Each structure stands twice: as C-alpha cells, then as structure tokens.
Amino acid sequence: MWHEYINATSTDEVIQILAEKRERARVIAGGTDLILELERGLRKGVDTLIDVTRISQLKNIYLDEDDVIHLGALVTHNDCASDSLIRKRAYPLSRAAWEVGAPQIRNRGTIAGNLITGSPANDTITPLMALGARVRLLSKNGERTIPLKEFYTGVRKTVMQPDEMLVDISFPAMTKSQRGAFIKLALRRAQAISLVDVALLLDFKADTVKSASITLGAVTPIIAHAEKAEKFLVGKKLTDKNILQAAELAVESATPIDDVRGSASYRREMVKVITKRGLTMIRDEKQESGMPKKPILLDTQTVNDRPQTISEFPKSAIETTINNKKYSFTSGHEKTLLRFLREDANLTGTKEGCAEGECGACTVFLDGQAVMSCLVPAPRAHHAEIITVEGLADGKELHPVQEKFIEHAAVQCGYCIPGFIMSGAKLLQEKPNPTKEEIEQAITGNLCRCTGYYKIVDAIKDASKMKE
C-alpha cells in the first residue's frame, strides 16, 4: 500500500518531507480513514506515509487567555468524549466524538483526521462548524488559519495544499448563557455512519434566544448552516410552536442527497425530526441525556519512555515488544499491524473479520489502548508495546475473561472471540467492576456472527467478580 514509512518526531521534520514529496506523501495519525482509502485505491500516487503520533505537543487540549479552546492534531475522539473542558465548554463536540465508531476506533481516530477526510457524514465536522472553528495549517512557507466554513470545496475536498499539515483546531468556548446539543441518526447505535446529524448551539438571554447556530451533517455535499432556522429563532422563546417552525425551516435550508443509505425525501423528514428533538432537549435542559458521565474508553494508556528518533522503513528494522518479548523485524513495513502480527510474528490469534474496522476481531492493545489492528500500519509497532490474545494468559493460567468465556459457553464458533476477550480484558483493567451498560459499551466495536451477546456479557460480568 505504501513503499516508505517515516516516524517523525517534530513538525519541522514533517513539513520538510511534505515540501520534498508533496502529493506522494500523506500524514498519518489514527489512520482509520487513510488506511482504507489507500487499500481501496482512493489515494493514488501516495507512496510515503509520515507518522506524527510521536509528536507529543500535538496531543494538547487547552483553553487560552481569550477563552478559545485549542485541539492539537493528535487529539482523538476518545480524548474529546472524556475531557472535562470539552464536555463542559464544547458539549456538542464531546457528544459527536462519543458517537463515532466504537472505543477501538475512537482511541486511534483523530478530530483533525475527521476534518481532513472531509466526508459530510463525519460526525465531528458538524459541531465544529456550529462552534465557529478554525484550523491552522503549517508548511515550510509559513502558516495560515482558515475558518472551517471556508475549508471545504466539495465532497472530500479541502483547501489544504500538498505541502501543508493541520496542527491546530480552535473555537470559542461555550459561555454560561449558551447551551448546545448534537443528535445523530444512524442505522445502528454504534459503528454506524450518520444518515443525518445536527449540531445546535443557542445563546440565551433569560429564556429568549439571542443567537442560534444550527448545522446539518450527512445531508448536503458540504456541511452547511440551516440559516433560515437560525434567523427565525433570534428573539424568540423555545415554545412548541416556534420549535416546530424552526425545524421546518431547517428542512428548507437543506438540499438532501440521495444515496444507498437513505433517500433525499427520508433525509428531509429526518432533518425536521432531529432538529425538533434537539431544540426540545435544549429547552428542557436534557441535551446530555444518554451521554455517560464516564465513557468506557478501553484505554489504560502507558507512558512510552523509549527514546524517539526519526526512523524510516524499510531502511530500519521494526523493533517492538509483543507479549512482553522483544522482536526485530526487517520485513512487514508495508503491511497493516494485523497482517504483520499474523504473517511476520506468526501470532494468528488475532483474526481478520472485515479488514475495515467494523467487526473488532483484530483487537489488540497498542501501548495500553485497545485498537483495531487492521487499521494500524505495521511500522507504528516500532518502539511500541503490543499485547495480543496470546499474551493475556499468565503462563498456563488463563485470564479471568478467557476462563469465564469457556465456563459460560460464550465461545460459540470462536472466530470473533479473540476480539471480544481483548475488549473484555481491557475493560476490566479500566473498570474492575463494570455495570452491564458499561460492558455493552465496551463491546460495541465487536460483532458476533452467532448473535450470542448474552453469554458474552455474562462471562465478562462474571470475570469481574474474580478480580474483586
């Protein structure tokens, strides 16, 4: 899929490489979109990937002196879903981030990557557009800041130049008089692309709307404001009548698309339904309904204190630690971590079910985080610590989750089970005594073709009692 892979350690290194290689190079962080695009031939001519995940300053979330929130390019969906500043001062973004994929995807996928991919169905673009976000782009020629509303030129098309990298996302923090919501309609509760989504941000004076920002996602080729609805709400109270009229005006602001996931007429009706629902929730101050106070992350991330220097593959060997054993590989740099583990490390417990981050059969731990190994490039294993299902047992003593899967006959056909066991084991590290709802959150990224989730949930719950 790629010929050269570079682990960069600074933005200076990145922009120098981009300046030299331009269209032939792509920056990779989470890779949850890019890996699939490369496999499907959507990024033709790209032969070099520049990994930026070792540039620690790009991981920051902070509030500046002007009350503006900043997100570095490595801030993930799980970071936004769990961060107290984002939850308090940018709630629609926090909710949208939590609605993306499943824990393993949210651990890797970045907000910046979501913006750059530019699909109108990418959930975090909608709230960031409503919040008035801007992106800062850096190149060897300097930097420029672009309002997000001017960033897109079409479906999956942006104003970014081949030699630029996105280093910062910024937007005004919500004030005490503002309330916001994010509503997503999809075919499933998890691991589903939006059919329609809406982000709402209202500023109030007493119980009257002072200003409104309403953006619609997965409706038009470029995420857009429902301007007629925004203007209508100014100076009005959120009565049932006004909410209904605003919802109807939101429909007039959209020119819905037709695709295999939903017709234009269906999307038009759903814009009305979820806009009405969002406005009602804001009025009744129930916009956080259904959002867990502490989302399950499947993350007990460890600090990797190994010295980091720029490394290039295949020039260098991939030096890694798998199941507490050190390895050095001179092959596999052009593969996904899934194929690398199976074909080069000969660890076949990690399964390929879909190879596109949908089923969770390939779940492994990467530096303490549960991830879909089919969407991780193999060279990311360099100077990293990986645990596969083969590494869970302590000698001949099975992990409690493994033991209880056998006891509860949760194994069934067995193909997807390694991924379920990995998710269950990581959950118990993060939350030793989880509730049934938290167990269900933890396995949202794992699909069972045998439809036997009851025994799986019972096995994980029973395993938690062994660890008490």
Residue, then its C-alpha position, 0 to 999 in steps of 0.5 A: m500500500w505504501h513503499e516508505y514509512i517515516n516516524a517523525t518526531s517534530t513538525d519541522e521534520v514533517i513539513q520538510i518531507l511534505a515540501e520534498k514529496r508533496e502529493r506522494a506523501r500523506v500524514i498519518a495519525g489514527g489512520t482509520d480513514l487513510i488506511l482504507e482509502l489507500e487499500r481501496g485505491l482512493r489515494k493514488g500516487v501516495d507512496t510515503l506515509i509520515d507518522v506524527t503520533r510521536i509528536s507529543q505537543l500535538k496531543n494538547i487540549y487547552l483553553d487560552e487567555d481569550d477563552v478559545i479552546h485549542l485541539g492539537a492534531l493528535v487529539t482523538h475522539n476518545d480524548c474529546a468524549s472524556d475531557s472535562l473542558i470539552r464536555k463542559r465548554a464544547y458539549p456538542l463536540s464531546r457528544a459527536a466524538w462519543e458517537v463515532g465508531a466504537p472505543q477501538i476506533r475512537n482511541r486511534g481516530t483523530i478530530a483533525g483526521n475527521l476534518i481532513t477526510g472531509s466526508p459530510a457524514n463525519d460526525t465531528i465536522t458538524p459541531l465544529m462548524a456550529l462552534g465557529a472553528r478554525v484550523r491552522l495549517l503549517s508548511k515550510n512557507g509559513e502558516r495560515t488559519i482558515p475558518l472551517k466554513e471556508f475549508y471545504t470545496g466539495v465532497r472530500k475536498t479541502v483547501m489544504q495544499p500538498d505541502e501543508m499539515l493541520v496542527d491546530i483546531s480552535f473555537p470559542a468556548m461555550t459561555k454560561s448563557q449558551r447551551g448546545a446539543f448534537i443528535k445523530l441518526a444512524l442505522r445502528r447505535a454504534q459503528a454506524i455512519s450518520l444518515v443525518d446529524v445536527a449540531l445546535l448551539l443557542d445563546f440565551k438571554a433569560d429564556t429568549v434566544k439571542s443567537a442560534s447556530i444550527t448545522l446539518g451533517a450527512v445531508t448536503p455535499i458540504i456541511a452547511h448552516a440551516e440559516k433560515a432556522e437560525k434567523f427565525l429563532v433570534g428573539k424568540k422563546l423555545t415554545d412548541k410552536n416556534i420549535l416546530q417552525a424552526a425545524e421546518l425551516a431547517v428542512e428548507s435550508a437543506t438540499p438532501i442527497d440521495d444515496v444507498r443509505g437513505s433517500a433525499s425525501y427520508r433525509r428531509e423528514m429526518v432533518k425536521v425530526i432531529t432538529k425538533r428533538g434537539l431544540t426540545m432537549i435544549r429547552d428542557e435542559k436534557q441535551e446530555s441525556g444518554m451521554p455517560k458521565k464516564p465513557i468506557l474508553l478501553d484505554t489504560q494508556t502507558v507512558n512510552d519512555r523509549p527514546q524517539t528518533i526519526s526512523e524510516f522503513p524499510k531502511s530500519a528494522i521494526e523493533t517492538t515488544i509483543n507479549n512482553k518479548k522483544y522482536s526485530f523485524t526487517s520485513g512487514h513495513e508495508k503491511t497493516l499491524l494485523r497482517f504483520l502480527r499474523e504473517d511476520a510474528n506468526l501470532t494468528g490469534t488475532k483474526e481478520g473479520c472485515a479488514e475495515g474496522e467494523c467487526g473488532a476481531c483484530t483487537v489488540f492493545l497498542d501501548g495500553q489502548a485497545v485498537m483495531s489492528c487492521l487499521v494500524p500500519a505495521p511500522r507504528a509497532h516500532h518502539a511500541e508495546i503490543i499485547t495480543v490474545e496470546g499474551l493475556a494468559d499468565g503462563k498456563e493460567l488463563h485470564p479471568v475473561q478467557e476462563k469465564f468465556i469457556e465456563h459460560a459457553a460464550v465461545q460459540c464458533g470462536y472466530c470473533i472471540p479473540g476480539f471480544i476477550m481483548s475488549g473484555a480484558k481491557l475493560l476490566q483493567e479500566k473498570p474492575n467492576p463494570t455495570k452491564e451498560e458499561i460492558e455493552q459499551a465496551i463491546t460495541g466495536n465487536l460483532c458476533r456472527c452467532t448473535g450470542y451477546y448474552k453469554i458474552v456479557d455474562a462471562i465478562k460480568d462474571a470475570s469481574k467478580m474474580k478480580e474483586 
